[in-house]
Amino acid sequence: MMWGVVESTGMTRGIEWLLDGRSVPARLVVLVALAVGCLLLLTDSADTLDWVIALVAVTVTAGSVRWPLATSLLTTGVLMVGFEFGHSGPVVAKVAAAIALTELAARHHGWRPWLAAGVLAGAYLLHPGEGVAAAGYRAVVMAGLPLLIGTLLRSARESTEFARRQAREISQRRESEVAAARALERTAIARELHDLIAHHVSSTVLRVGVARHALPDAPPAMLEVLDDIHANGKSTLTDLRKLVTILRDPHGNDESFIAPADVPDAIDTAVERARRLGVRVKSEIDADVGTVDALTGLTLLRLTQEGLANTVKHAGTGAEARLKVTVRDGMVDFALHDRATHAATNGRSPHGVGLIGLRERVTLLGGDFEAESTGGGWHLAAHLPTGSRVSL
């Protein structure tokens, strides 16, 4: 179906251009040139009146865009003037009248083209010339042929437009079906997140809270770990609830994981968590990070969290890391470098699942992403715009 629409569009594109008002200057230039050539090369005795009739007939055809019926009748009138007062035969006026009738038939159906065709045929019949039979034949051909051609052009345009409407309806229906399928998938994922993962995380948070109160005399280091697990679990539950809300209704209430103004504090929290786990992190966070859009801010937070998590996991306790996030000229530059104090970098790959997810996030925003080993350390960087309009 779509292939047929493409073919029809290609065949009728020239016709549509010819019938469009923007083509009038080009058409006038061509018709005037042809009229001049006709009078100079095909006639021997064209006088001033013949030139005036020819140029008036050609000029009048420009009105077909706005007043096709009036233009057709007027060019027929010019033709009749040429029949009565011209000296070399109004060839140019005949062509102009045929063009005007063709355009009228191509633009309208019903009585208008038939009226104009009848008037044009009458003009030929009222000027028999070589005889009644010849005049009748000339009237039928010169009025009937433009009427037929114009009708065919109109039918082609209408068929093309009908095919385009059908294609649009099919495309809209397909988009609706895809949207419905995605909604079902999102709802199923949201249900599993709520019923399975959120249930287990909630149970873990509850048990850690019970353990914290049941062991008041535990060593401070253990209590600190329990408090950290409890806080992380509650934060995870909050994010899960937001994720479930977004999955069920992405455009319902403008729910987002984090407000842009809170991004700097969230990044600082991730840095502090890495420090508590033994990584020496130096961070430089531009104050303008809080002015980026919500999705870019979320991406920066996820880059920080995943990057530092990999540092903790692969570089180990005592590792050094430097985080720098700057905003300049509508772009955000994120850079995280780490270096281990021992051979704990084995097993880190730029093709890990977490890094793949980060690359997808950055690419979705139209940015650039890098993740590579630096010989004893790791380099993670992203360059992305600050005004993304991509929806979650």
C-alpha positions as CSV (number, residue, x, y, z in Angstrom):
1,M,0.0,0.0,0.0
2,M,2.7,2.4,0.9
3,W,4.6,1.6,-2.3
4,G,1.6,2.5,-4.3
5,V,1.3,5.8,-2.5
6,V,5.0,6.5,-3.3
7,E,4.4,5.7,-7.0
8,S,1.3,7.8,-7.2
9,T,3.0,10.7,-5.5
10,G,5.9,10.6,-8.0
11,M,3.5,10.5,-11.0
12,T,1.4,13.4,-9.8
13,R,4.1,15.6,-8.3
14,G,4.6,17.5,-11.6
15,I,0.9,17.9,-12.1
16,E,0.4,19.3,-8.6
17,W,3.3,21.7,-9.2
18,L,1.7,22.9,-12.5
19,L,-1.6,23.5,-10.8
20,D,0.0,25.3,-7.9
21,G,0.1,29.1,-7.7
22,R,3.8,29.0,-7.3
23,S,4.3,27.7,-10.8
24,V,2.5,30.7,-12.5
25,P,5.6,32.8,-13.1
26,A,7.4,29.9,-14.7
27,R,4.4,29.0,-16.8
28,L,3.9,32.5,-18.0
29,V,7.5,32.7,-19.1
30,V,7.3,29.5,-21.0
31,L,3.9,30.4,-22.6
32,V,5.1,33.8,-23.6
33,A,8.2,32.3,-25.2
34,L,6.1,29.8,-27.1
35,A,3.7,32.5,-28.2
36,V,6.5,34.7,-29.5
37,G,8.0,31.8,-31.3
38,C,4.7,30.9,-32.8
39,L,4.0,34.4,-34.1
40,L,7.6,34.9,-35.4
41,L,8.2,31.4,-36.9
42,L,4.8,30.0,-37.8
43,T,2.9,33.0,-39.1
44,D,3.9,35.4,-42.0
45,S,1.6,38.3,-41.5
46,A,1.1,38.8,-37.7
47,D,0.4,42.5,-37.0
48,T,0.2,44.5,-33.8
49,L,-3.4,43.3,-33.0
50,D,-2.4,39.7,-33.4
51,W,0.5,40.2,-30.9
52,V,-1.8,41.9,-28.4
53,I,-4.5,39.2,-28.7
54,A,-1.8,36.5,-28.2
55,L,-0.1,38.1,-25.2
56,V,-3.5,39.0,-23.5
57,A,-4.6,35.4,-24.0
58,V,-1.4,34.0,-22.4
59,T,-1.5,36.5,-19.5
60,V,-5.2,35.8,-18.7
61,T,-4.3,32.1,-18.1
62,A,-2.5,33.1,-14.9
63,G,-5.9,33.6,-13.3
64,S,-6.7,29.9,-13.5
65,V,-5.3,29.4,-10.0
66,R,-7.9,31.6,-8.3
67,W,-10.7,32.0,-10.8
68,P,-10.6,28.9,-13.1
69,L,-14.1,29.3,-14.5
70,A,-13.8,33.0,-15.1
71,T,-10.4,32.5,-16.7
72,S,-11.7,29.8,-19.1
73,L,-14.6,32.0,-20.2
74,L,-12.4,35.1,-20.6
75,T,-9.8,33.2,-22.7
76,T,-12.7,32.0,-24.9
77,G,-13.8,35.6,-25.2
78,V,-10.2,36.6,-26.3
79,L,-10.3,33.7,-28.8
80,M,-13.6,35.1,-30.3
81,V,-12.0,38.5,-30.6
82,G,-9.1,36.9,-32.4
83,F,-11.5,35.1,-34.7
84,E,-13.3,38.4,-35.6
85,F,-10.4,40.9,-35.8
86,G,-7.2,38.9,-36.0
87,H,-5.3,38.6,-39.3
88,S,-3.0,35.6,-38.9
89,G,-5.3,33.2,-37.1
90,P,-5.5,33.1,-33.2
91,V,-3.3,30.0,-32.7
92,V,-2.0,31.3,-29.4
93,A,-5.5,32.2,-28.2
94,K,-6.7,28.7,-29.1
95,V,-3.9,27.1,-27.0
96,A,-4.6,29.5,-24.1
97,A,-8.3,28.6,-24.2
98,A,-7.5,24.9,-24.2
99,I,-5.1,25.3,-21.3
100,A,-7.6,27.3,-19.2
101,L,-10.3,24.7,-19.8
102,T,-7.9,21.9,-18.9
103,E,-7.1,23.6,-15.6
104,L,-10.7,24.2,-14.9
105,A,-11.6,20.5,-15.4
106,A,-8.5,19.5,-13.3
107,R,-9.7,21.7,-10.4
108,H,-13.4,21.2,-10.4
109,H,-16.1,18.7,-11.4
110,G,-19.7,19.2,-12.1
111,W,-21.3,21.9,-14.2
112,R,-18.4,24.4,-14.3
113,P,-16.2,22.5,-16.8
114,W,-19.2,21.5,-18.9
115,L,-20.3,25.1,-19.1
116,A,-16.9,26.4,-20.1
117,A,-16.5,23.5,-22.6
118,G,-19.9,24.4,-24.1
119,V,-18.9,28.1,-24.4
120,L,-15.6,27.2,-26.1
121,A,-17.3,24.8,-28.5
122,G,-19.8,27.6,-29.3
123,A,-17.0,29.9,-30.1
124,Y,-15.7,27.5,-32.7
125,L,-19.2,26.9,-34.1
126,L,-19.9,30.6,-34.4
127,H,-16.8,30.9,-36.6
128,P,-17.2,28.1,-39.1
129,G,-14.2,29.1,-41.3
130,E,-13.9,26.3,-43.8
131,G,-17.4,24.9,-43.3
132,V,-19.9,23.7,-40.7
133,A,-18.5,20.1,-40.6
134,A,-15.0,21.3,-40.1
135,A,-16.1,23.8,-37.5
136,G,-18.1,21.1,-35.7
137,Y,-15.2,18.7,-35.6
138,R,-12.8,21.5,-34.4
139,A,-15.3,22.4,-31.7
140,V,-15.6,18.8,-30.4
141,V,-11.8,18.3,-30.4
142,M,-10.7,21.7,-29.0
143,A,-13.4,21.6,-26.3
144,G,-13.7,17.9,-25.6
145,L,-10.0,17.0,-25.5
146,P,-9.1,19.6,-22.8
147,L,-12.2,18.5,-20.8
148,L,-11.1,14.9,-21.0
149,I,-7.4,15.6,-20.1
150,G,-8.5,17.9,-17.2
151,T,-10.9,15.2,-15.9
152,L,-8.1,12.6,-16.0
153,L,-5.7,14.9,-14.2
154,R,-8.4,15.6,-11.5
155,S,-9.0,11.8,-11.1
156,A,-5.3,11.2,-10.7
157,R,-5.0,13.9,-8.0
158,E,-8.1,12.6,-6.2
159,S,-6.8,9.0,-6.3
160,T,-3.5,10.1,-5.0
161,E,-5.1,12.1,-2.1
162,F,-7.3,9.1,-1.3
163,A,-4.3,6.8,-1.2
164,R,-2.5,9.3,1.1
165,R,-5.4,9.5,3.4
166,Q,-5.5,5.7,3.6
167,A,-1.8,5.6,4.2
168,R,-2.1,8.1,7.0
169,E,-5.0,6.2,8.6
170,I,-3.0,2.9,8.4
171,S,0.0,4.7,9.9
172,Q,-2.0,6.2,12.7
173,R,-3.7,2.8,13.4
174,R,-0.3,1.1,13.4
175,E,1.0,3.7,15.8
176,S,-2.0,3.2,18.1
177,E,-1.4,-0.6,18.0
178,V,2.3,-0.1,18.9
179,A,1.4,2.3,21.7
180,A,-1.2,-0.1,23.1
181,A,1.4,-3.0,22.9
182,R,4.0,-0.9,24.7
183,A,1.4,0.1,27.3
184,L,0.7,-3.5,28.0
185,E,4.4,-4.3,28.3
186,R,5.0,-1.4,30.6
187,T,2.0,-2.4,32.7
188,A,3.3,-6.0,33.0
189,I,6.8,-4.8,34.0
190,A,5.3,-2.4,36.5
191,R,3.2,-5.2,38.0
192,E,6.2,-7.5,38.3
193,L,8.3,-4.7,39.8
194,H,5.6,-4.0,42.4
195,D,4.6,-7.5,43.2
196,L,8.0,-9.2,43.1
197,I,11.0,-6.9,43.4
198,A,9.4,-4.2,45.6
199,H,8.1,-7.0,47.9
200,H,11.6,-8.5,48.4
201,V,13.2,-5.1,48.9
202,S,10.5,-4.0,51.4
203,S,11.0,-7.3,53.3
204,T,14.8,-6.7,53.3
205,V,14.3,-3.1,54.6
206,L,12.0,-4.4,57.3
207,R,14.4,-7.1,58.5
208,V,17.3,-4.8,58.5
209,G,15.3,-2.3,60.6
210,V,14.4,-5.1,63.1
211,A,18.0,-6.2,63.2
212,R,19.2,-2.6,63.9
213,H,16.8,-2.3,66.9
214,A,17.6,-5.8,68.1
215,L,21.3,-5.2,68.3
216,P,21.7,-1.9,70.1
217,D,25.0,-2.9,71.6
218,A,26.5,-4.1,68.3
219,P,29.9,-2.6,67.2
220,P,29.6,0.8,65.7
221,A,30.9,-0.4,62.3
222,M,28.1,-3.0,62.1
223,L,25.5,-0.5,63.1
224,E,26.8,1.9,60.4
225,V,26.5,-0.9,57.8
226,L,23.0,-1.7,58.9
227,D,21.9,1.9,58.8
228,D,23.4,2.3,55.3
229,I,21.6,-0.8,54.1
230,H,18.3,0.4,55.6
231,A,18.7,3.9,54.1
232,N,19.6,2.4,50.6
233,G,16.7,0.0,50.8
234,K,14.2,2.8,51.5
235,S,15.7,4.9,48.7
236,T,15.4,1.9,46.4
237,L,11.7,1.5,47.4
238,T,11.1,5.2,46.6
239,D,12.7,4.8,43.2
240,L,10.8,1.6,42.5
241,R,7.5,3.3,43.3
242,K,8.3,6.2,41.0
243,L,9.3,3.7,38.3
244,V,6.1,1.8,38.6
245,T,4.1,5.1,38.4
246,I,6.0,6.2,35.3
247,L,5.6,2.8,33.6
248,R,1.9,2.7,34.2
249,D,1.3,6.3,33.1
250,P,4.3,7.9,31.5
251,H,2.5,11.2,30.9
252,G,0.1,11.1,33.8
253,N,1.4,13.5,36.4
254,D,4.9,14.5,35.2
255,E,6.4,12.0,37.7
256,S,10.2,11.9,37.5
257,F,13.0,10.2,39.4
258,I,14.6,13.4,40.5
259,A,14.1,17.1,40.1
260,P,16.9,18.9,38.2
261,A,17.5,21.2,41.2
262,D,18.2,18.1,43.3
263,V,20.8,16.6,41.0
264,P,23.9,18.2,42.6
265,D,22.9,17.0,46.0
266,A,22.1,13.5,44.7
267,I,25.5,13.3,43.0
268,D,27.2,14.5,46.3
269,T,25.3,11.7,48.1
270,A,26.6,9.1,45.6
271,V,30.1,10.5,46.2
272,E,29.8,10.3,50.0
273,R,28.6,6.7,49.7
274,A,31.7,5.8,47.7
275,R,33.9,7.5,50.2
276,R,32.3,5.5,53.1
277,L,33.1,2.4,51.2
278,G,36.8,3.3,51.1
279,V,37.3,5.2,47.8
280,R,39.0,8.5,48.0
281,V,36.9,10.7,45.7
282,K,37.7,14.2,44.6
283,S,34.7,15.9,43.0
284,E,34.1,19.1,41.1
285,I,30.4,19.6,40.3
286,D,29.4,22.7,38.4
287,A,26.6,24.7,40.1
288,D,24.8,24.9,36.8
289,V,24.2,21.2,36.8
290,G,20.9,21.9,38.7
291,T,19.6,23.8,35.7
292,V,19.7,21.0,33.1
293,D,16.5,19.2,32.1
294,A,15.2,16.3,34.1
295,L,16.3,13.4,31.8
296,T,19.8,14.8,31.4
297,G,20.0,15.3,35.2
298,L,18.9,11.7,35.8
299,T,21.5,10.5,33.2
300,L,24.3,12.4,35.1
301,L,23.2,10.8,38.3
302,R,23.2,7.3,36.8
303,L,26.6,7.9,35.3
304,T,27.9,8.9,38.7
305,Q,26.3,6.0,40.6
306,E,27.3,3.3,38.1
307,G,30.8,4.7,37.6
308,L,31.5,4.9,41.3
309,A,29.9,1.5,41.9
310,N,32.3,0.0,39.4
311,T,35.2,1.9,41.1
312,V,34.3,0.3,44.4
313,K,33.8,-3.1,42.9
314,H,36.9,-3.3,40.7
315,A,39.4,-0.8,42.0
316,G,38.8,-1.7,45.6
317,T,39.3,-0.1,48.9
318,G,41.8,2.7,48.9
319,A,41.3,3.5,45.2
320,E,41.5,7.1,44.1
321,A,38.8,8.7,41.8
322,R,38.3,12.1,40.4
323,L,34.8,13.2,39.3
324,K,34.2,16.4,37.2
325,V,30.9,17.6,35.8
326,T,30.8,20.9,34.0
327,V,28.1,22.8,32.1
328,R,29.1,25.1,29.2
329,D,27.5,26.4,26.0
330,G,24.5,24.2,26.3
331,M,26.5,21.0,26.8
332,V,27.4,18.9,29.8
333,D,30.8,17.2,30.2
334,F,31.0,14.3,32.6
335,A,34.4,12.7,33.5
336,L,35.3,10.1,36.0
337,H,38.8,8.7,36.4
338,D,39.9,6.2,38.9
339,R,43.2,4.5,39.8
340,A,43.6,1.4,42.0
341,T,46.3,1.2,44.7
342,H,46.6,-2.6,43.9
343,A,45.8,-5.0,41.1
344,A,42.1,-5.0,41.7
345,T,41.1,-3.8,38.2
346,N,40.9,-7.3,36.6
347,G,37.5,-8.2,35.2
348,R,36.3,-4.7,34.2
349,S,35.0,-4.6,30.6
350,P,33.6,-1.7,28.5
351,H,30.9,-4.2,27.5
352,G,29.4,-4.8,30.9
353,V,25.6,-4.6,31.3
354,G,25.8,-1.4,33.4
355,L,28.0,0.4,30.9
356,I,25.8,-0.7,28.0
357,G,22.9,0.9,29.8
358,L,24.8,4.1,30.3
359,R,25.8,4.2,26.7
360,E,22.2,3.8,25.7
361,R,21.1,6.6,28.0
362,V,23.7,9.0,26.6
363,T,23.0,8.0,23.0
364,L,19.3,8.5,23.5
365,L,20.0,12.1,24.4
366,G,22.2,12.6,21.4
367,G,25.5,12.6,23.3
368,D,28.8,10.8,23.2
369,F,30.0,8.2,25.6
370,E,33.4,6.7,26.4
371,A,34.5,3.9,28.7
372,E,38.0,2.5,28.6
373,S,40.9,1.2,30.6
374,T,43.8,3.6,31.2
375,G,46.4,1.1,32.4
376,G,45.9,0.7,36.1
377,G,42.7,2.7,36.1
378,W,39.5,3.4,34.3
379,H,38.1,6.4,32.4
380,L,34.4,7.1,32.0
381,A,33.2,10.2,30.1
382,A,30.1,11.6,28.5
383,H,29.3,14.7,26.5
384,L,25.6,15.5,26.1
385,P,23.2,18.4,25.6
386,T,21.4,20.1,28.4
387,G,18.0,20.5,26.8
388,S,16.8,17.1,25.9
389,R,13.1,16.6,24.9
390,V,13.3,12.8,24.9
391,S,10.5,11.3,27.1
392,L,11.0,8.5,29.5
